[in-house]
Amino acid sequence: MDVYDLLVIGSGAGLNVAVEAAEAGLSVCIVEKGPLGGTCLNRGCIPSKIMIHSAEVAEGIRRSKEFGITSNISKINFKYVTDRANKTVDEDARNIQKSLLKGKNPKLIQGTAKFIAPYTIQVGKKQIKGKKVLIASGARSSIPPIEGLDKVPYMTSTEALRQTKLPKSMVIIGGGYIGCELGNFYGTLGCKVTILQRGNLLLPREDMDITQKFTEIWKKKFNVILTASATGVSRKDNLIYVTAKVGNRMKTFTAEKLLVATGVKPNSDLLAVDKTGVKTNKYGFIQVNKFMETSQKNVWALGDVSGVFMFRHSANLEAESVVYNVLHKKKHAIDYNPMPHAVFTSPEIAGVGLTEQQAKEQKKNYVVGKAFYKNTGKGEALNEKDGFCKLIVEKKTKKILGCHIMGPNASILIHEVLIAMKSKNSLELLKKVVHIHPSLNEVVQRAALDINL
């Protein structure tokens, strides 16, 4: 049996920990069953955003008439679009693999890991033990128990990012982040998209003003079916038939392709973590404390498998905390605040902190400031009719509790709010800092100026 100072399972953000621990002098083994780089690089944020940019270009061409330019799209080379993304990420994954195989520490073992005892895993015929262990094994698509689904070809986000032919039509089960980002990509490039959403709004985790306006916009762009629960799936003549209960009626939807985007589940069960003394919650996510420690001494978990925040930037932050706690006796608690996110749809969305509905649930004494893109010089130049910035501020402390932006460059605009939230005088900072005129950032300042306390 091979024994290491640190055993790392998973090569996403876990790779950050493995490399830093090795550089600090620990003997490290990293185990990965798939391509190196984790979900974000191989089947998540990197390939999807490369592909989504092509959709953004297409949308810009279609809107060109608004700005006095007549243009049209003569051809979409869909294979080139997806190949461009996948060749990039595949090369990056291979480069990470080559780099690790050249070195002696950390030691790369490729294969499926399974715990056979605390601190000990089996990979093929090899048994590996770590004096300390980091579980960073990620998550996978959660497949709902829909009748007939196991008998028809369907895609998850993994397969949807590897297609080389643009389908004429697609049914997407799920109107959350993944369903909407991929729906935007395929729909904008010309696929007829139908989204079946169980609730009465798309992107239900967003602030109420965002979800309501976003759903309104998307119902005009795509075939959005709300309060729809898929009950059965079948295939006939190369078409997929999806039966769903929509309100009190049963309806059938037909398409060439079916995408299932109903959330994710952690890979803890595939690792047999029950044999380690590591506790999971009822959904299978590994329970961690503020030091990213599990219930088993000298075993940490981070990223999607722990389910605290399921973003690559949060996993990178967790990796920094884990590295410190692995290497030092004095523990370092992780500080997530503020933790932002973005949804790369059209319109683009970004958010941080509490939504207004959460502020109400927590009985916060708050006020709202709101400003629209169209009332700024740059917003008018972009002919942006729907975009806005919304701030939620605590009355007594003037502390920014949350910010929600919908519109062009929302994922960029949110960052000045993040910096402000780190300050004790967060609201005043946004109000008083000079903003370039005309720039989109003025919408953030105007939302702050909309608040009088």
C-alpha positions as CSV (number, residue, x, y, z in Angstrom):
1,M,0.0,0.0,0.0
2,D,1.3,3.5,-0.9
3,V,1.0,6.1,1.9
4,Y,1.1,9.8,1.3
5,D,1.0,12.9,3.6
6,L,-2.0,14.1,1.6
7,L,-4.5,12.3,-0.6
8,V,-6.6,14.5,-2.9
9,I,-9.6,13.0,-4.8
10,G,-10.6,15.2,-7.7
11,S,-8.6,17.6,-10.0
12,G,-10.7,20.7,-10.1
13,A,-10.0,23.0,-7.3
14,G,-8.5,20.0,-5.5
15,L,-5.6,20.4,-7.9
16,N,-4.8,23.8,-6.3
17,V,-4.5,22.2,-2.9
18,A,-2.4,19.2,-4.2
19,V,0.1,21.5,-6.0
20,E,0.5,24.0,-3.1
21,A,0.8,21.2,-0.5
22,A,3.5,19.5,-2.6
23,E,5.4,22.7,-3.0
24,A,5.3,23.0,0.8
25,G,7.0,19.7,1.1
26,L,4.2,17.2,1.7
27,S,4.1,14.0,-0.3
28,V,0.8,14.3,-2.3
29,C,-1.2,11.9,-4.4
30,I,-4.0,13.2,-6.6
31,V,-6.6,10.8,-8.0
32,E,-8.8,11.6,-11.0
33,K,-11.0,9.3,-13.0
34,G,-11.7,11.7,-15.9
35,P,-10.0,14.5,-17.8
36,L,-7.9,16.7,-15.6
37,G,-9.2,20.1,-14.5
38,G,-12.6,19.2,-13.1
39,T,-16.1,20.2,-14.1
40,C,-15.5,23.8,-14.8
41,L,-12.8,23.2,-17.4
42,N,-14.2,20.1,-19.1
43,R,-18.0,20.3,-19.0
44,G,-19.0,23.5,-17.3
45,C,-18.2,27.2,-17.2
46,I,-15.2,27.3,-19.7
47,P,-16.6,25.4,-22.7
48,S,-20.1,26.8,-22.2
49,K,-19.0,30.4,-22.1
50,I,-16.9,30.0,-25.2
51,M,-19.9,28.6,-27.0
52,I,-22.3,31.2,-25.6
53,H,-20.1,34.0,-27.0
54,S,-21.0,32.7,-30.5
55,A,-24.7,33.1,-29.6
56,E,-24.0,36.6,-28.3
57,V,-22.4,37.5,-31.7
58,A,-25.4,36.1,-33.5
59,E,-27.8,38.1,-31.4
60,G,-25.7,41.3,-32.0
61,I,-26.0,40.7,-35.8
62,R,-29.8,40.2,-35.6
63,R,-30.1,43.4,-33.6
64,S,-27.9,45.5,-35.9
65,K,-30.9,47.1,-37.6
66,E,-31.7,48.9,-34.3
67,F,-28.4,50.8,-34.8
68,G,-28.8,51.6,-38.5
69,I,-26.8,48.6,-39.9
70,T,-28.5,46.1,-42.1
71,S,-26.9,42.6,-41.8
72,N,-27.9,39.0,-41.8
73,I,-26.4,35.6,-40.9
74,S,-25.8,33.6,-44.0
75,K,-24.5,30.4,-42.2
76,I,-23.9,29.0,-38.8
77,N,-21.0,26.5,-38.7
78,F,-22.2,24.8,-35.5
79,K,-19.5,22.2,-35.5
80,Y,-16.9,24.9,-35.6
81,V,-18.6,26.6,-32.7
82,T,-18.5,23.5,-30.4
83,D,-15.1,22.3,-31.7
84,R,-13.6,25.7,-30.9
85,A,-14.7,25.3,-27.3
86,N,-13.9,21.6,-26.8
87,K,-10.5,21.7,-28.5
88,T,-9.5,24.5,-26.1
89,V,-10.6,22.7,-23.0
90,D,-9.3,19.3,-24.2
91,E,-5.9,20.8,-24.8
92,D,-5.8,22.4,-21.4
93,A,-6.8,19.1,-19.7
94,R,-4.0,17.3,-21.6
95,N,-1.5,19.9,-20.6
96,I,-2.4,19.6,-16.9
97,Q,-2.1,15.8,-17.3
98,K,1.3,16.0,-19.0
99,S,2.6,18.4,-16.4
100,L,1.6,16.2,-13.5
101,L,3.0,13.0,-15.2
102,K,6.4,14.7,-15.7
103,G,6.7,15.5,-12.0
104,K,7.1,13.2,-9.0
105,N,5.1,15.2,-6.5
106,P,2.1,15.5,-6.6
107,K,1.8,11.9,-7.9
108,L,-1.1,11.5,-10.4
109,I,-3.2,8.3,-10.3
110,Q,-5.9,8.1,-13.0
111,G,-8.8,5.9,-12.2
112,T,-12.0,5.6,-10.1
113,A,-11.5,5.9,-6.4
114,K,-13.5,4.2,-3.8
115,F,-13.0,4.2,0.0
116,I,-12.4,0.8,1.5
117,A,-11.6,2.2,5.0
118,P,-11.0,5.6,6.7
119,Y,-8.2,7.4,4.9
120,T,-7.8,4.5,2.4
121,I,-9.0,4.1,-1.2
122,Q,-8.9,1.5,-3.9
123,V,-8.1,2.5,-7.4
124,G,-8.1,-0.5,-9.7
125,K,-5.8,-3.0,-8.0
126,K,-3.9,-0.3,-6.1
127,Q,-4.6,0.7,-2.5
128,I,-3.7,4.2,-1.5
129,K,-3.7,5.8,2.0
130,G,-3.5,9.4,3.0
131,K,-2.5,10.6,6.5
132,K,-4.7,13.6,5.5
133,V,-7.4,13.5,2.9
134,L,-9.2,16.0,0.7
135,I,-12.4,15.0,-1.0
136,A,-13.0,17.3,-4.0
137,S,-14.8,14.8,-6.3
138,G,-17.5,17.2,-7.6
139,A,-21.1,16.4,-8.6
140,R,-22.9,15.0,-11.6
141,S,-26.3,15.6,-13.3
142,S,-29.3,14.5,-11.3
143,I,-31.7,12.5,-13.4
144,P,-35.4,12.6,-12.3
145,P,-37.5,9.4,-12.3
146,I,-39.5,10.1,-15.4
147,E,-41.2,7.1,-17.0
148,G,-39.4,6.0,-20.2
149,L,-36.4,8.3,-19.8
150,D,-34.1,5.3,-19.5
151,K,-35.3,4.1,-22.9
152,V,-34.6,7.2,-25.0
153,P,-31.5,9.1,-25.9
154,Y,-31.2,12.3,-23.8
155,M,-28.5,14.8,-23.1
156,T,-27.2,16.3,-19.9
157,S,-25.1,19.4,-19.9
158,T,-22.1,17.2,-20.6
159,E,-23.4,15.9,-23.9
160,A,-25.1,19.2,-24.8
161,L,-21.6,20.8,-24.9
162,R,-20.3,18.1,-27.3
163,Q,-22.8,18.2,-30.1
164,T,-21.5,18.9,-33.6
165,K,-24.9,19.4,-35.4
166,L,-27.5,22.0,-34.5
167,P,-30.8,20.3,-34.0
168,K,-34.0,21.8,-35.4
169,S,-35.8,21.5,-32.1
170,M,-35.1,20.7,-28.4
171,V,-37.1,20.1,-25.3
172,I,-35.4,21.2,-22.1
173,I,-36.6,19.8,-18.8
174,G,-35.6,22.4,-16.2
175,G,-35.6,26.2,-16.2
176,G,-32.7,26.8,-13.8
177,Y,-29.2,28.1,-14.5
178,I,-28.0,25.2,-16.7
179,G,-31.3,24.9,-18.7
180,C,-31.5,28.6,-19.4
181,E,-27.8,29.0,-20.3
182,L,-27.9,26.1,-22.8
183,G,-31.4,27.1,-23.9
184,N,-30.1,30.5,-24.7
185,F,-27.1,29.1,-26.7
186,Y,-29.2,26.6,-28.8
187,G,-32.2,28.9,-29.2
188,T,-30.2,31.9,-30.3
189,L,-28.4,29.9,-32.9
190,G,-31.6,28.8,-34.5
191,C,-32.9,25.7,-32.6
192,K,-36.6,25.8,-31.7
193,V,-36.4,25.5,-27.9
194,T,-39.2,24.5,-25.5
195,I,-38.4,24.8,-21.8
196,L,-40.5,22.9,-19.3
197,Q,-40.3,24.5,-15.9
198,R,-42.0,23.0,-12.8
199,G,-42.5,26.3,-11.1
200,N,-44.2,29.5,-12.3
201,L,-41.0,31.4,-13.0
202,L,-37.6,30.7,-14.6
203,L,-34.4,31.0,-12.5
204,P,-36.4,30.8,-9.3
205,R,-33.4,31.3,-7.0
206,E,-32.9,34.9,-8.3
207,D,-34.4,38.0,-6.8
208,M,-38.1,38.3,-7.5
209,D,-37.8,41.3,-9.8
210,I,-35.2,39.5,-11.8
211,T,-37.1,36.2,-12.2
212,Q,-40.4,38.0,-13.1
213,K,-38.8,40.2,-15.8
214,F,-36.5,37.5,-17.1
215,T,-39.5,35.1,-17.5
216,E,-41.5,37.8,-19.2
217,I,-38.7,38.4,-21.7
218,W,-38.1,34.7,-22.4
219,K,-41.7,33.9,-23.0
220,K,-41.5,36.2,-26.0
221,K,-38.2,34.6,-27.3
222,F,-38.8,30.9,-26.6
223,N,-41.5,28.4,-26.0
224,V,-41.6,28.6,-22.2
225,I,-44.1,26.3,-20.5
226,L,-44.5,27.0,-16.8
227,T,-46.0,24.8,-14.0
228,A,-45.0,21.9,-16.2
229,S,-44.0,18.5,-14.7
230,A,-42.7,15.9,-17.1
231,T,-44.3,12.6,-16.5
232,G,-43.3,10.4,-19.5
233,V,-40.8,10.2,-22.4
234,S,-40.9,8.1,-25.5
235,R,-39.4,8.0,-29.0
236,K,-40.8,7.5,-32.4
237,D,-39.4,8.1,-35.9
238,N,-36.3,9.8,-34.5
239,L,-38.4,12.3,-32.5
240,I,-38.6,12.5,-28.7
241,Y,-42.1,12.9,-27.2
242,V,-42.3,14.4,-23.7
243,T,-45.6,14.2,-21.8
244,A,-46.1,16.8,-19.1
245,K,-48.7,17.9,-16.7
246,V,-49.2,21.6,-17.3
247,G,-51.5,22.9,-14.6
248,N,-54.4,20.5,-14.6
249,R,-53.9,19.3,-18.2
250,M,-51.7,16.8,-19.9
251,K,-49.7,18.0,-22.9
252,T,-47.2,16.4,-25.2
253,F,-44.1,18.2,-26.7
254,T,-42.0,16.9,-29.6
255,A,-38.5,17.6,-30.6
256,E,-35.3,16.1,-32.1
257,K,-33.3,16.4,-28.9
258,L,-34.1,16.2,-25.2
259,L,-31.9,18.0,-22.6
260,V,-32.4,17.1,-18.9
261,A,-31.3,20.0,-16.7
262,T,-32.9,19.3,-13.3
263,G,-30.0,20.0,-11.0
264,V,-27.0,18.0,-9.8
265,K,-26.1,15.4,-7.2
266,P,-22.8,15.0,-5.3
267,N,-20.4,12.2,-6.2
268,S,-20.1,11.2,-2.5
269,D,-22.1,8.0,-3.1
270,L,-19.7,6.8,-5.9
271,L,-16.8,7.2,-3.4
272,A,-18.5,5.1,-0.7
273,V,-17.7,7.8,1.9
274,D,-19.9,5.9,4.3
275,K,-16.8,3.8,4.9
276,T,-14.8,6.7,6.1
277,G,-16.8,8.1,9.0
278,V,-17.5,11.2,6.9
279,K,-21.1,12.4,7.4
280,T,-23.3,13.6,4.6
281,N,-26.7,15.4,4.6
282,K,-29.9,14.0,3.3
283,Y,-29.0,15.0,-0.3
284,G,-25.6,13.3,-0.1
285,F,-23.5,16.5,0.2
286,I,-20.5,16.1,2.6
287,Q,-21.0,18.2,5.7
288,V,-18.2,20.6,6.5
289,N,-17.6,23.3,9.1
290,K,-16.2,26.8,8.7
291,F,-12.7,25.2,8.3
292,M,-13.9,22.9,5.5
293,E,-13.4,20.0,7.9
294,T,-15.6,16.9,7.7
295,S,-16.8,14.8,10.7
296,Q,-13.6,12.7,10.3
297,K,-10.4,14.1,11.7
298,N,-7.9,15.2,9.0
299,V,-10.4,14.8,6.2
300,W,-11.6,18.0,4.4
301,A,-14.0,18.5,1.5
302,L,-14.6,21.3,-0.9
303,G,-16.4,22.3,-4.1
304,D,-19.6,20.8,-5.4
305,V,-19.4,17.6,-3.3
306,S,-19.8,19.8,-0.2
307,G,-22.6,21.8,-1.7
308,V,-22.0,25.1,0.2
309,F,-21.7,27.2,-3.0
310,M,-21.5,25.4,-6.3
311,F,-19.2,27.8,-8.2
312,R,-15.6,27.5,-9.4
313,H,-14.7,30.8,-7.7
314,S,-16.1,29.6,-4.4
315,A,-14.2,26.3,-4.8
316,N,-11.0,28.2,-5.4
317,L,-11.6,30.2,-2.2
318,E,-12.3,26.9,-0.3
319,A,-9.0,25.5,-1.7
320,E,-7.1,28.5,-0.2
321,S,-8.6,27.7,3.2
322,V,-7.9,24.0,3.0
323,V,-4.3,24.5,2.0
324,Y,-3.8,26.7,5.0
325,N,-5.5,24.3,7.4
326,V,-3.6,21.3,6.0
327,L,-0.3,23.0,6.5
328,H,-0.8,24.8,9.8
329,K,-1.9,23.9,13.3
330,K,-3.7,27.2,13.8
331,K,-7.0,26.9,11.8
332,H,-8.2,29.5,9.3
333,A,-12.0,29.9,8.9
334,I,-13.3,30.6,5.5
335,D,-15.0,33.9,4.7
336,Y,-17.4,33.6,1.9
337,N,-18.9,37.1,2.2
338,P,-19.7,38.4,-0.4
339,M,-20.1,35.5,-2.7
340,P,-21.3,36.6,-6.2
341,H,-22.7,34.6,-9.1
342,A,-23.7,35.2,-12.7
343,V,-26.0,33.6,-15.3
344,F,-24.7,34.0,-18.8
345,T,-28.0,34.2,-20.6
346,S,-29.6,37.0,-22.6
347,P,-30.3,39.1,-20.7
348,E,-27.2,38.5,-18.5
349,I,-27.8,38.3,-14.8
350,A,-25.5,38.8,-11.7
351,G,-26.3,38.7,-8.0
352,V,-24.8,38.8,-4.6
353,G,-26.1,38.6,-1.1
354,L,-29.8,38.4,-0.1
355,T,-32.7,38.5,-2.5
356,E,-35.6,40.6,-1.5
357,Q,-37.6,37.5,-0.7
358,Q,-34.8,36.3,1.6
359,A,-34.7,39.7,3.3
360,K,-38.4,39.5,4.0
361,E,-38.1,35.9,5.3
362,Q,-35.3,37.0,7.7
363,K,-37.4,40.0,8.7
364,K,-34.7,42.5,7.8
365,N,-35.6,46.2,8.1
366,Y,-34.5,47.2,4.6
367,V,-35.0,49.6,1.7
368,V,-34.6,49.1,-2.0
369,G,-32.8,51.3,-4.5
370,K,-33.3,50.7,-8.2
371,A,-32.1,52.2,-11.5
372,F,-32.6,51.3,-15.1
373,Y,-30.0,51.1,-17.8
374,K,-32.2,53.0,-20.2
375,N,-31.9,56.1,-17.9
376,T,-28.1,56.2,-18.3
377,G,-26.2,57.6,-21.3
378,K,-24.6,54.3,-22.1
379,G,-27.8,52.3,-21.6
380,E,-29.5,54.6,-24.1
381,A,-26.7,54.1,-26.6
382,L,-27.1,50.3,-26.3
383,N,-30.9,50.7,-26.7
384,E,-31.3,48.6,-23.5
385,K,-35.0,48.7,-22.5
386,D,-35.2,46.1,-19.7
387,G,-31.9,46.1,-17.8
388,F,-31.7,47.4,-14.2
389,C,-29.7,47.3,-11.0
390,K,-31.4,46.7,-7.6
391,L,-29.8,47.2,-4.2
392,I,-31.2,45.9,-0.9
393,V,-29.8,48.0,2.0
394,E,-30.3,47.6,5.8
395,K,-31.9,50.8,7.1
396,K,-30.1,51.1,10.4
397,T,-26.5,50.2,9.3
398,K,-26.7,51.3,5.7
399,K,-25.1,48.0,4.9
400,I,-25.7,46.5,1.4
401,L,-27.5,43.2,2.0
402,G,-27.8,42.3,-1.7
403,C,-27.4,43.5,-5.2
404,H,-29.1,42.1,-8.4
405,I,-28.3,43.2,-11.9
406,M,-29.9,42.2,-15.2
407,G,-28.6,43.5,-18.5
408,P,-25.4,43.8,-20.6
409,N,-22.2,43.2,-18.6
410,A,-24.0,42.4,-15.4
411,S,-21.2,40.0,-14.4
412,I,-18.8,42.9,-14.7
413,L,-20.9,45.6,-13.1
414,I,-21.5,43.5,-9.9
415,H,-17.8,43.7,-9.0
416,E,-17.7,47.3,-7.8
417,V,-20.6,46.3,-5.4
418,L,-18.5,43.4,-4.1
419,I,-15.7,45.8,-3.2
420,A,-18.1,48.1,-1.6
421,M,-19.7,45.3,0.5
422,K,-16.2,44.7,2.0
423,S,-16.2,48.2,3.2
424,K,-18.0,49.4,6.4
425,N,-19.5,52.3,4.5
426,S,-20.6,50.2,1.5
427,L,-23.6,52.4,0.4
428,E,-21.7,55.7,0.8
429,L,-18.8,54.3,-1.2
430,L,-21.0,53.6,-4.2
431,K,-22.6,57.0,-3.9
432,K,-19.4,59.0,-3.6
433,V,-17.0,57.3,-5.9
434,V,-16.7,59.3,-9.2
435,H,-18.0,57.2,-12.1
436,I,-17.0,57.7,-15.7
437,H,-19.8,59.3,-17.8
438,P,-21.2,57.8,-19.8
439,S,-20.5,54.3,-18.6
440,L,-22.8,51.4,-17.7
441,N,-21.4,51.6,-14.1
442,E,-23.5,54.6,-13.6
443,V,-26.6,52.4,-13.3
444,V,-25.0,51.0,-10.1
445,Q,-24.3,54.4,-8.6
446,R,-27.8,55.6,-9.5
447,A,-29.3,52.6,-7.7
448,A,-27.3,53.6,-4.7
449,L,-28.4,57.3,-5.0
450,D,-32.0,56.0,-5.2
451,I,-31.7,55.2,-1.5
452,N,-32.2,58.0,1.0
453,L,-31.7,57.1,4.6
